[in-house]
């Protein structure tokens, strides 16, 4: 694993649109401008174009039927279940859900937005522009396999090199995707959707170190540091626990 030089960054409006339904916020460090391929690990830095490492594969943890102490389980009306910290709040936004689907918003105890889960989404996107990218973490999720395709959890970035303000440059997002893994030096916009009957679904959010929700610590640091926080570990654990009910 090879670390890249960090620099102040934030979220591009165009990239927010590419991520579609997730809330946008400005992250705190720049990813490498290229990546030869994602490295599967629990504490990874983006890979670089000048060096490469053999991928380390981390198997997905087996799902437990009973959540551990301090956690609860939630089952959607259309047959998905996941675990979450008992002090986090789930808001059912049924009025904004796709027909026949669900729309859940997950926040922490202080109301900080952490992730959205939506189902029965129409998926598909055009790759109109490619941008430098970074992959900080990736993990296969075999419990969500559909027709031989295994989704994966990812924490990744896209950087708008045309932005003149470093605070309007890079989007960091985490979630589940079945989009092809990027290769080479540039990638299509972030597309955190995965195949799920009858069409598609999404479960993810964005890394926003400048969130000003009262009571929350501001993570104005690098994504590598954020990955070591309990907040990120709980977010990842929640998202990767998703499985059929």
Secondary structure, DSSP 8 states (H G I E B T S, - for coil): ------------HHHHHHHTTS-----SS---S--SS----SS-----SS--------------SS--TTEEEEE-TTSEEEEEETTSEEEE-GGGS-TT--EEEEE-TT--EEEEEEEEE---------EEEEEEEEEE-GGG-BTTB--EEEEEEEE-TT-SSGGGSEEEEEEEE-S----SSEE------EEETTEEEEEEEE--TT---TT-----S-HHHHHTSHHHHHHHHHHHT-EE-
